[in-house]
Amino acid sequence: MKSSAAVLACLLAFAALPALSQELPTRVPNFYAGQRVPGMVNVQATMSLSVPVDADKETAEQINAAQKGFYLMAGGQCDLILQTLAESCQITNLTSNADLNRYPRGDVQRNDIIVRGTVTMAVKLKDAKQNP
């Protein structure tokens, strides 16, 4: 019984050898893994947009319009960074969520669409020195 367990363990070890002998891929720096690239920084901005709901219009269309406004704001973040401190800017991550909030205000019921989110950008700063 002991010898069959030892034989089985040896067979399993030999079966794993081809997998262990493979080369590991060379890691290329990327922004998604949080690694730093010389001359580049990650910039993150959190935004919130609140839009009152118009009772005469379709709610789903108004939510889509609010989300579009949020995405325009997020896309404009790279433009702002390019105008002030960067040579290049690329959005690497974007999160957003949309909520329909109902607020009773006295005799009036107020509804708002709130879109919140975060945009993360990879930014090459102006005058950043590149190391070879």
C-alpha positions in Angstrom: 0.0 0.0 0.0 2.8 2.4 0.9 4.7 1.6 -2.3 1.7 2.3 -4.5 1.3 5.7 -2.9 5.0 6.4 -3.5 4.7 5.3 -7.1 1.6 7.5 -7.6 3.4 10.5 -6.0 6.4 10.0 -8.4 4.1 9.8 -11.4 2.3 13.0 -10.5 5.6 14.8 -10.0 6.9 13.7 -13.4 3.7 14.7 -15.0 4.2 18.2 -13.7 7.7 18.6 -15.0 6.8 19.8 -18.5 4.7 22.6 -17.1 7.4 23.6 -14.7 10.0 23.7 -17.4 8.2 26.4 -19.5 9.6 29.9 -19.6 7.6 32.6 -17.8 6.6 35.5 -20.1 8.5 38.7 -19.9 6.5 41.3 -17.9 5.8 44.5 -19.8 4.9 47.4 -17.6 1.3 48.4 -17.9 -0.9 50.8 -16.1 -3.6 48.3 -15.2 -1.3 46.4 -12.8 -0.4 49.6 -11.0 3.2 49.5 -12.2 5.0 52.8 -12.8 6.5 53.7 -16.2 9.3 56.2 -16.1 8.0 59.7 -16.9 4.4 58.6 -16.4 2.0 59.1 -13.5 -1.5 57.9 -12.9 -4.1 60.7 -12.3 -7.5 60.0 -10.9 -10.5 62.3 -10.8 -13.9 61.6 -9.1 -16.9 63.4 -10.4 -20.6 63.7 -9.6 -23.4 65.1 -11.8 -26.9 65.8 -10.5 -29.8 66.5 -13.0 -33.4 67.2 -12.0 -35.9 64.8 -13.6 -38.5 66.4 -16.0 -41.8 64.7 -15.4 -42.9 65.3 -19.0 -40.0 63.3 -20.5 -39.1 59.6 -20.5 -37.0 58.8 -17.5 -34.7 56.3 -19.3 -33.8 58.9 -21.9 -33.0 61.4 -19.2 -30.8 58.9 -17.5 -29.0 58.3 -20.8 -28.5 62.0 -21.3 -27.1 62.4 -17.7 -24.7 59.5 -18.4 -23.6 61.1 -21.6 -22.9 64.4 -19.8 -20.8 62.5 -17.2 -18.8 60.8 -20.0 -18.2 64.2 -21.6 -16.9 65.5 -18.3 -14.7 62.4 -17.9 -13.3 62.8 -21.4 -12.6 66.5 -20.8 -10.3 65.6 -17.9 -7.5 64.6 -20.3 -8.0 67.9 -22.2 -7.7 69.9 -19.0 -4.5 67.9 -18.0 -3.0 68.4 -21.4 -3.6 72.2 -21.2 -1.9 72.4 -17.8 0.8 69.8 -17.1 1.0 66.9 -19.5 2.4 66.0 -22.9 0.1 63.0 -23.3 -3.0 61.6 -21.5 -4.9 58.4 -21.9 -7.9 57.2 -20.0 -7.0 53.8 -18.5 -10.1 53.1 -16.4 -13.6 54.6 -16.0 -16.3 53.7 -13.5 -19.8 55.2 -13.3 -23.2 54.5 -11.8 -26.5 56.3 -12.2 -29.2 56.6 -9.5 -32.7 58.0 -9.5 -33.2 59.7 -6.2 -36.6 60.9 -4.9 -36.7 63.7 -2.4 -39.9 64.8 -0.8 -39.7 68.6 -0.4 -42.8 69.9 1.5 -45.7 69.3 -0.8 -43.5 68.7 -3.8 -41.8 65.5 -4.8 -38.4 66.2 -6.4 -36.6 63.6 -8.4 -32.9 63.8 -9.4 -30.7 61.6 -11.6 -27.3 61.4 -10.0 -24.3 60.0 -12.0 -21.1 59.4 -10.0 -17.8 57.9 -11.1 -14.1 57.9 -11.3 -11.8 58.3 -14.3 -8.1 57.2 -14.1 -5.6 58.4 -16.7 -2.0 57.6 -17.6 -0.3 60.9 -17.9 3.2 61.8 -19.4 4.2 65.0 -17.6 5.7 67.9 -19.4 9.5 68.1 -19.1 9.6 64.6 -17.6 13.1 63.0 -18.0 13.1 59.6 -19.6 15.5 57.0 -18.2 16.8 54.5 -20.8 
